[in-house]
Amino acid sequence: MGRTSDAREKILSTAQALIELRGYSALGVAEICKAAGVPKGSFYYFFESKEALALAVIDEHWTGQRRAWAQILNGGEEPLRRLFLLFEATEAGQLAGQQSCGTVSGCLFGNLTLEMSNHTEAIRTRLQEIFDEQVEMVASVVGEALGRGEVTVPDAREAARAVVAQLEGQVLFAKLYNNTHRLGALWANCLALLGARPSREAVAAV
């Protein structure tokens, strides 16, 4: 294939799929290249190491996820409605993945956190940054709901951290049991975490 412009994208997409299916540590560069249909030389043209590839996969995935989260959380709906739509999109994404490959893949960031955070400082640092960004995005919406008197938390940012952790934990259980129904309680649990007093419109969204 040579060093064509699409080789990097093929390596990235193949690596993400394989990492989601099997994890990072079990993969080798040769296997990734074979699955992507590119020569090994192309890999080292674009990535100096497997760790560099993992960081690129993380950034690529977050670019897409951040765009999706921003579209939902910055929309024109009421604050709690926007949070509900985020939870709904998370469940739909896991269900789509299960229907595609037969298993619940979980969260790429959560999977890599469990596998790699104690072994690779660069990956751990990048994952911390991403989760911090997620917390800030949710905190902005929780702060709006707090200002409207719809939630009763003392600190919007810490409440957002709890919401993100609960979301991540439920996705982990869905992966563990290979059952997206484990995500069914997400929204009710979120409302409980926030001490929510939702508006009539927000209640109707459940």
N, C-alpha and C positions, 0 to 999 in steps of 0.2 A: 504493500500500500504506500510505503514511503511516508514522508512527513507532511501529509495532506492536512488541510485545515479542519477536516472533520474527525481526524484521529483522536485529538484531545477529548472531544465531546463523546466519542464512542468509549474511550477509556473511562471517563468520568461516569457515564450512565451505567456502564457494565459494572464498574467497581461499586457503585451505590447499590445496585440490585444484588450483587453477591454479598456485600456487607450486611444488607438487611436480611438476607437468607441464611448466611452462615457465620456472620461475625467477621471481625477484622483480622484477628491473629491467625486464623486457619488459612487465609488466602496468601498466595504467592504471586509475585509479579508475572511470572510465566503464565499462570492460570488466568489471570486477569486479561493479559494480552491475547491469549488464545480465544477466550470467550468474546473479546471485543473484535477479534479479527484483524489485529494490528501487530506488526513485528515488535519484538522486545526493544529494538533500538528506538522506535517511536516513543515508547514509554519514557525512556531516559532523556529524550529530547524535550519532553514537556514537564517531567517531574524528576527531581533529583533523588527521590527515595519514595518508599511506600508510605512513609509518614506524611510526606509532602502531598501525595495523592489523597490521603485521608483528610487532610486539612482542606484541600480543594473540594472534595466531595461534601464536607460539612458546610463550606461557604456556599457552594452551589445550591445545596438543599435549603439552607437558611434564606438565601435570596428569594427563592420561590415561596417559602413558607411565610416569610416576613411580609411579602407583597399580599398574600392571601389574608394574613392576620390584619394588616393595615386596612385592607378593603372592608373587612367586616367591622373592626373596632373603631374605625374613623367614619363610619357611615352615618346616615341621618336618623337612625332609629333611636329610641330611648336607650339609656345606658345598659339596663339589665337585659333588654332585648338583644343588644349587640353581644353581650356576654353569652347569652343563650345561643345565638347563631354561631359563635366560636365553638361551643361545645357540640353543637349539632354537626358542624363541618368536621370536627375531629372524629366523631363517631362514623360519619359517612366515609371519611378517608380510610379508616381502618377496615370498614366493611368492604370497600372497593378493593383494597389490597388482598383481603381474604378471598374474595370471589375470583381474583385474578390468579393467585398462586396457591390457593388452598390453605394458607395459614395466615394468622394475624401477625404482621411484621413488627408491630409496636412502633415506637418513636426512634428514629435513627439516632437522635441526640441522647435519648435515655439509654439506648442499647450500648452506645459507645462510652457513655459515662460509666456504666456498670463494668464494661470490659476493659477500658483503657485508662481511666482517670488516675489510677495509682501507678501507671507505668510510663506514660508519655506526657511530660509537662506541657508541651506545646498544645497537644490536643485537649488536655484538661483546661488550660487557660482559655482556649477558644470556646469550649463548651460553656464555661462559666460566663463568658461575655454574652453568649447567645441567650442563656437562661436569664441573665440580668436584663437583657433587652426585652425578653418576653414579659418579665415582671413589670418593667416600666410601661409597656404597652397596656397591660391589664390594669395597672395602677391608675393610669389616666382615666380609664372608664369607671373604675371603682370610685375615684375621686369625684367624678361627675354625679354618680349615684348617691354618694355621701352628701354632696351639696344639695341634692334634691330631697334629702331625708328618706331615701329608699333603702339604705343600709345603715347598720349601727356599729360599724367597726371603729376602733379608736385611731387606726393608722392605715391609710389607704394602701401604702406600699407594702407593709407587712401582710395585710389582707390579700393583696395581689400575689405575694409570694406563696401564701397558703393555697390560693386558687390554682396557681401553676403547678405546685407540688401535688395537689389532689388530682389534677388533670393528668399529670405524668404518671402518678401512681395507678390510676384506673386503667390507663393504656397499658401499663406494665402487667396488670392482672389479666387484661384481655389477651395479651400475648401469651402469658403463662398458661392460661386455660384454653387458648385458641378459641375464644368465644367473645364475639363483640357485644353480646348481651351484658357482659360485665360493665359496659359503658352506660347502661341504661339509667343508673342512679346518679350520673354525673351532675346533672343540672340541679336536682333536689339537694344534693350534697353541697353544691356551690352556694345555693341560697341559704342553707343552714350556716355555712362558714361565714357568710357575710352578714348574718343576722338580718336578712332582707325583709323589707316591708314593701314589696313591689307594687307598682301601680296596677290598675285593672288590666291595662294593655299588656304589661309584662307577664302577669299571671296567665293571661289567655294564650301566651306564646308557648307555654309548657305543654 
